[in-house]
Amino acid sequence: MRDERQAWLAAQYVAFAYHSPGEMPPDPLKQVVTGQAGNDVAEEIRAIRRRVKIEYDTAKARRQHGR
């Protein structure tokens, strides 16, 4: 999936030199994140970001107040 996305991004730089804008395929990452599976993935990403933020804030509070 990552390689497909990188190829698509690279093609965006030369799209107007070789293609008309209407011929370019859509972003492969956006295709994956649509539908029910996309909602599940998006929710999982939000949960991970929340957990990381909580862990960071907790560690920061311990450094400041845990002396």
N, C-alpha and C positions, 0 to 999 in steps of 0.2 A: 504494500500500500504506500509506503514511504517513497519508494522508487517511482511509482506511478505519479505521485504528487510532484516529485522533483522534476520529472520529465515534463509534466504539464506546466509547471512554473517556468521552466526554461523555454518552453514553446511560446509563452506569452511575450517574451522579449522580441521574438522574430515573427510573431503572428501576422503583423501587417505587411511584412516584406514578402511572405509566401502565401498567405491566405486572406480571404476576405473575412471580416470579423464574424460573419454568420456561419462560417464553416468550422470554426474552432469548437472542439468538444467542450462540454461543461466541466467545471472543476470536479475532479473525482472525489475529493474530500467532502464536498457538499452533497454528492450523490449518496454517500455512505451514511451521512448524518440525517437523512430524511426517513420518514416512516417510523414505525414503532421501535425498530432496532435503534434508530437514531435518537429517539427520545430516551431510551434506556442508556445509551452511551453518553448523551448530554447530561443526564441526571447523575451518572457515575462520575463524570468529570467534575461536576459541581460538588459532589460529596467528597471527592479527593481534595479539591481545593479548600473546602471548609476544614477538613481534617488537618491539612498541612498548616493552614493559618492558625488553627487552635494550638497545634503543637509548637509553632513558632512563637506565638504570643505567650504560651505557658513557659517556654524556655527563657524568653526575654524577661518575664516577670520574676522568675527565679533568680536570674542574674542580678536584677536590680534590687530585689527585696529579700533575697535569701541569704544575706550575709550574716 
